[in-house]
Amino acid sequence: MSTAVKDSSSAVATARIALRQDMAGKLTRAATSTTLDDGLKELQSSRSTVLKLSPATTVDRGTQRQALDALDQCAAGFATARAALAAGDGGTPSLADGDKALADAQDVLKQLESTVASP
């Protein structure tokens, strides 16, 4: 589970960089869109990995549910970012809204990382 969380965290961080570069005019919309799509695929892969786990204890099952919830929140953040990118400048949601959604997802993953970190 730790690897899935770290991979997802990396995907969100990369997406945030791309979105901010796009907002600064340093990256094309196509490149940003590709980065967001790739990040979402990574999240889906991580979610699938976590879903396939067979936790042995109640605590492990709770952690698995927490991880799935966090990954779902991240997917929602990606959806907001993709909608913002599609809306363009001055659209709703805005690119800043997309960045905020990804930042919130990043925070959730950081909290989760400390929960699933190996001793």
VOMAR-388325 format. One record per residue (C-alpha): residue number from 1; z, y negated, x; residue in three letters; chain. Coordinates in Angstrom, 2 decimals. Layout:
% residues N
+-----+---------+---------+---------+--------+--------+
: num :      c3 :      c2 :      c1 : residu : chaine :
+-----+---------+---------+---------+--------+--------+
: NUM :       Z :       Y :       X :    ala :      A :
...
+-----+---------+---------+---------+--------+--------+
This chain:
% residues 119
+-----+---------+---------+---------+--------+--------+
: num :      c3 :      c2 :      c1 : residu : chaine :
+-----+---------+---------+---------+--------+--------+
:   1 :    0.00 :    0.00 :    0.00 :    met :      A :
:   2 :    0.74 :   -2.29 :    2.91 :    ser :      A :
:   3 :   -2.85 :   -2.12 :    4.14 :    thr :      A :
:   4 :   -4.22 :   -2.92 :    0.67 :    ala :      A :
:   5 :   -1.97 :   -5.97 :    0.42 :    val :      A :
:   6 :   -2.90 :   -7.19 :    3.90 :    lys :      A :
:   7 :   -6.62 :   -6.69 :    3.24 :    asp :      A :
:   8 :   -6.32 :   -8.59 :   -0.03 :    ser :      A :
:   9 :   -4.37 :  -11.37 :    1.65 :    ser :      A :
:  10 :   -7.11 :  -11.69 :    4.24 :    ser :      A :
:  11 :   -9.78 :  -11.79 :    1.53 :    ala :      A :
:  12 :   -7.95 :  -14.57 :   -0.32 :    val :      A :
:  13 :   -7.43 :  -16.56 :    2.88 :    ala :      A :
:  14 :  -11.14 :  -16.25 :    3.74 :    thr :      A :
:  15 :  -12.11 :  -17.33 :    0.23 :    ala :      A :
:  16 :   -9.87 :  -20.38 :    0.46 :    arg :      A :
:  17 :  -11.44 :  -21.38 :    3.77 :    ile :      A :
:  18 :  -14.93 :  -21.04 :    2.29 :    ala :      A :
:  19 :  -14.02 :  -23.01 :   -0.81 :    leu :      A :
:  20 :  -12.48 :  -25.82 :    1.23 :    arg :      A :
:  21 :  -15.51 :  -25.87 :    3.53 :    gln :      A :
:  22 :  -17.71 :  -26.11 :    0.43 :    asp :      A :
:  23 :  -15.61 :  -29.01 :   -0.92 :    met :      A :
:  24 :  -16.06 :  -30.76 :    2.45 :    ala :      A :
:  25 :  -19.83 :  -30.26 :    2.29 :    gly :      A :
:  26 :  -19.82 :  -27.97 :    5.33 :    lys :      A :
:  27 :  -20.86 :  -24.77 :    3.56 :    leu :      A :
:  28 :  -23.60 :  -24.07 :    1.05 :    thr :      A :
:  29 :  -22.80 :  -22.98 :   -2.48 :    arg :      A :
:  30 :  -24.66 :  -19.74 :   -1.85 :    ala :      A :
:  31 :  -22.54 :  -18.92 :    1.17 :    ala :      A :
:  32 :  -19.36 :  -19.80 :   -0.71 :    thr :      A :
:  33 :  -20.44 :  -17.69 :   -3.65 :    ser :      A :
:  34 :  -21.12 :  -14.73 :   -1.37 :    thr :      A :
:  35 :  -17.71 :  -15.12 :    0.25 :    thr :      A :
:  36 :  -16.01 :  -15.20 :   -3.16 :    leu :      A :
:  37 :  -17.96 :  -12.13 :   -4.30 :    asp :      A :
:  38 :  -17.05 :  -10.24 :   -1.13 :    asp :      A :
:  39 :  -13.40 :  -11.19 :   -1.50 :    gly :      A :
:  40 :  -13.34 :  -10.02 :   -5.09 :    leu :      A :
:  41 :  -14.87 :   -6.69 :   -4.04 :    lys :      A :
:  42 :  -12.12 :   -6.32 :   -1.43 :    glu :      A :
:  43 :   -9.49 :   -7.00 :   -4.09 :    leu :      A :
:  44 :  -11.04 :   -4.42 :   -6.40 :    gln :      A :
:  45 :  -11.06 :   -1.88 :   -3.59 :    ser :      A :
:  46 :   -7.42 :   -2.62 :   -2.79 :    ser :      A :
:  47 :   -6.48 :   -2.33 :   -6.46 :    arg :      A :
:  48 :   -8.22 :    1.02 :   -6.66 :    ser :      A :
:  49 :   -6.34 :    2.21 :   -3.58 :    thr :      A :
:  50 :   -2.97 :    1.14 :   -5.01 :    val :      A :
:  51 :   -3.79 :    2.68 :   -8.39 :    leu :      A :
:  52 :   -4.52 :    6.05 :   -6.76 :    lys :      A :
:  53 :   -1.11 :    6.20 :   -5.08 :    leu :      A :
:  54 :    1.46 :    8.66 :   -6.42 :    ser :      A :
:  55 :    4.81 :    6.94 :   -5.93 :    pro :      A :
:  56 :    7.73 :    9.39 :   -5.71 :    ala :      A :
:  57 :   10.62 :    7.15 :   -6.73 :    thr :      A :
:  58 :   11.33 :    4.64 :   -9.45 :    thr :      A :
:  59 :   11.48 :    1.91 :   -6.81 :    val :      A :
:  60 :    8.08 :    2.94 :   -5.46 :    asp :      A :
:  61 :    6.61 :    2.94 :   -8.98 :    arg :      A :
:  62 :    8.03 :   -0.54 :   -9.52 :    gly :      A :
:  63 :    6.50 :   -1.72 :   -6.26 :    thr :      A :
:  64 :    3.17 :   -0.20 :   -7.29 :    gln :      A :
:  65 :    3.30 :   -2.08 :  -10.63 :    arg :      A :
:  66 :    4.21 :   -5.28 :   -8.77 :    gln :      A :
:  67 :    1.26 :   -4.79 :   -6.42 :    ala :      A :
:  68 :   -1.14 :   -4.18 :   -9.31 :    leu :      A :
:  69 :    0.12 :   -7.30 :  -11.09 :    asp :      A :
:  70 :   -0.29 :   -9.35 :   -7.92 :    ala :      A :
:  71 :   -3.82 :   -8.04 :   -7.36 :    leu :      A :
:  72 :   -4.68 :   -8.83 :  -10.98 :    asp :      A :
:  73 :   -3.41 :  -12.38 :  -10.46 :    gln :      A :
:  74 :   -5.57 :  -12.62 :   -7.35 :    cys :      A :
:  75 :   -8.61 :  -11.46 :   -9.32 :    ala :      A :
:  76 :   -7.87 :  -14.19 :  -11.87 :    ala :      A :
:  77 :   -7.71 :  -16.70 :   -9.01 :    gly :      A :
:  78 :  -11.10 :  -15.53 :   -7.81 :    phe :      A :
:  79 :  -12.46 :  -15.87 :  -11.35 :    ala :      A :
:  80 :  -11.23 :  -19.47 :  -11.49 :    thr :      A :
:  81 :  -12.73 :  -20.23 :   -8.08 :    ala :      A :
:  82 :  -16.06 :  -18.69 :   -9.05 :    arg :      A :
:  83 :  -16.11 :  -20.63 :  -12.34 :    ala :      A :
:  84 :  -15.32 :  -23.84 :  -10.43 :    ala :      A :
:  85 :  -18.14 :  -23.17 :   -8.00 :    leu :      A :
:  86 :  -20.54 :  -22.53 :  -10.87 :    ala :      A :
:  87 :  -19.41 :  -25.73 :  -12.64 :    ala :      A :
:  88 :  -20.21 :  -27.79 :   -9.54 :    gly :      A :
:  89 :  -18.83 :  -31.19 :   -8.68 :    asp :      A :
:  90 :  -16.94 :  -32.78 :  -11.52 :    gly :      A :
:  91 :  -17.01 :  -29.61 :  -13.62 :    gly :      A :
:  92 :  -14.23 :  -27.75 :  -15.33 :    thr :      A :
:  93 :  -12.49 :  -26.02 :  -13.70 :    pro :      A :
:  94 :  -12.78 :  -28.17 :  -10.62 :    ser :      A :
:  95 :  -13.10 :  -26.88 :   -7.08 :    leu :      A :
:  96 :   -9.54 :  -28.11 :   -6.52 :    ala :      A :
:  97 :   -8.44 :  -25.94 :   -9.45 :    asp :      A :
:  98 :  -10.18 :  -23.00 :   -7.81 :    gly :      A :
:  99 :   -8.43 :  -23.69 :   -4.53 :    asp :      A :
: 100 :   -5.07 :  -23.97 :   -6.32 :    lys :      A :
: 101 :   -5.65 :  -20.64 :   -8.08 :    ala :      A :
: 102 :   -6.39 :  -18.99 :   -4.75 :    leu :      A :
: 103 :   -3.37 :  -20.68 :   -3.14 :    ala :      A :
: 104 :   -1.15 :  -19.30 :   -5.92 :    asp :      A :
: 105 :   -2.66 :  -15.85 :   -5.35 :    ala :      A :
: 106 :   -1.98 :  -16.20 :   -1.63 :    gln :      A :
: 107 :    1.68 :  -17.02 :   -2.35 :    asp :      A :
: 108 :    2.05 :  -13.96 :   -4.58 :    val :      A :
: 109 :    0.55 :  -11.75 :   -1.89 :    leu :      A :
: 110 :    2.89 :  -13.19 :    0.76 :    lys :      A :
: 111 :    5.87 :  -12.28 :   -1.41 :    gln :      A :
: 112 :    4.46 :   -8.83 :   -2.01 :    leu :      A :
: 113 :    3.80 :   -8.34 :    1.70 :    glu :      A :
: 114 :    7.50 :   -8.72 :    2.45 :    ser :      A :
: 115 :    8.28 :   -6.16 :   -0.26 :    thr :      A :
: 116 :    5.87 :   -3.51 :    1.01 :    val :      A :
: 117 :    6.24 :   -4.21 :    4.75 :    ala :      A :
: 118 :    6.94 :   -1.18 :    6.84 :    ser :      A :
: 119 :   10.42 :   -1.05 :    8.34 :    pro :      A :
+-----+---------+---------+---------+--------+--------+
